[in-house]
Amino acid sequence: MVNVKGYISSNFTKAFLTIFIPFFLIISLVYLVKISALTAQIQINFLELLLLYSYSLPNIIFYTIPLSFIAAVTNTLMKLSQDNELIALYALGLKAKKVLRSILLLGVLFSILLATLSFLGIPMSKQLYNAFKEKKKAEATLNIVPGKLGQKFGDYYIYVKGKDDKSGLFHDMVIYNRTKKDEEQFFSSKEGQLNRGKQVASLLLKDGYGYTYSKEKLQQSKYKTLEVFDSKQKYRFHFQDILSYWAKIKTDKNRMGRALFYLFVSLIPLLSVYLVAAFAMINPRYQANYSFIIIFSSTLFLYLVASSLEKWGNIPAFIISAIAVYLLGRAVFEKRVARYF
């Protein structure tokens, strides 16, 4: 019995890796293209691109495993059927249900892995991804280029004539701001520098003049130093722990739907075993090989249930759906396979 389990597990592993690796590479390519599109908004180097890709790995693995598992189970059982190896096991007195035990155990392990990825890995990686993107966007707004018109710093328009690359000091700066419909501010300075704080950035101007204009009066001031803060800086990302993140399902309907989707997809390896086996464990003399149809139909059916739960489901609906799918698989398996083998 142990050798039979090992033999089936070995065949499953080969089939799973043969399917999983190409799917993983294809989906990885899609995510890399998506990450590369960010360069239109933010500037990232190759190492930062790899970092963002690593944040996408939980998503890639989560969406690759269920389809790979269904395809691997189908191909493994179909191959054993066509090679008459299942018939030989039946002839030795081994029941079809016992043949599936090792695959059911694998289904449980894969379901645990998917649940861990969906409820721990994906929320953490998603927050890290968004935090990195927001930080880069905030930094991008602080890249002041000498000689370029139309640059903004908070509410202010800035023009810089030159910059000392060694010291980082700007020369001959002009700042304009329209505070109200009939009020304007204008500042000029010989020298200035950009200060990047943890919470807010600022421009420190030195040796300049400031003008405030309105319909009633024009005011002029001279200053030695003047600091202008970027009050609109958007980087205010708040990182949540896992418990706080999922606690929002009580009030956030979208997050509740996502949690139900993750739960059901995590159970796909376990729920699909009997359903797939009912059509993949065949007698090759009387039944044809419909591997592609089995994989496509099973995957489509299970993901339709998961998507329906995400849009309209609740916890009772999830429990009923999971039990119904499992019982459906068992019933079809009993009718098509177990009563004969």
C-alpha positions, 0 to 999 in steps of 0.5 A: 500500500505504501508503494502504491501511494508513493508511486501515485505521488511520484506521478502526480509530482511530475505532472504537477511540475510539468504544468505548474512551471510553464503557468508560473512563467507565463503569469510572471511575465504578465506581472512583469509587464504590469510592473514595467508599466509603472515606469510611466508614473515612477522611476525604478531601477532593475533591483527595484523591479525585482523587489516589486516582482517578489511582492507579486509572488504570493498572487502568482502562486495563488492563482497558478496552483489550483489550475495546475493541481486540477490538471495534474490530477486529471493527467495523472489518473488518465495516464494510469488508466490508459496504461492499465495500471489502475485496472491492475490495482483494481485486480489486486483488490485495491478500491478506487477510493483507496487509490485516491487517498494519497491525492486527497492528502496532497489536496489538503496540503495544497489547500493549507498552502493556498489559505496561508498565501491568501490570508497572510502572504497576499495582504502583506505583499499587497501593502508592501507593493502599495507602500513602495509605489506611493513612496516612489510617487511622493519622491517623484514629485520632489524631483526638481529639474533646472530649466524646466517650466511648470514644475509643482511643489505642493501648491507652488509653481517652481522655476530653477535656473541652475543646480550644483550637483555636488552640494545639491543647492539650487541657484536663482529660484522663483516660486509662484502661488495663487492663494485665492482668486484675487491674491498671488504670491511671488518669491525669488531667491539666490539660493535654495535647497530641498529637504526631504523629511520623513513626514513632509518635504520642504524648500529652504530659500536663502537671500531673497524677496517675497511679494504678495499681490491683491487688488487693494495692495502690493506687499514686499518683504526681504528675507534671509531664510524662508522655508516652504512646506509641501503640505500636499505630499501624498505619502501617508501609507499606513501599514496594517497587521493581518488581524486589523486588515481582515477585521474590516470584513465586518464593515467592508463588503468588498473585503468580505467578498474577497475573503470568501473568494480566497477561502473557496479557491483555497479549498479547490484542491480538496474539493476537486479531487472526487469531481475530477477523479469521477471522469479521469478514472476510466476503463480505456477499452470503453471510455475515451480520453477527455482530459482537456474537457475535464480540466476546463469544465472543472476549473470553470465550474469551481471559479464560477462558484468562487466568483459568485461568492465574491459578488453575492455571497456570505458565510452561510452561502460559502459553507453551503457551496463548499459542502454542495460541491464536495457532495456533488463530487462524491456522488458523481464519483460513486456513480461513475467509478466507485460502484464498479471499482 
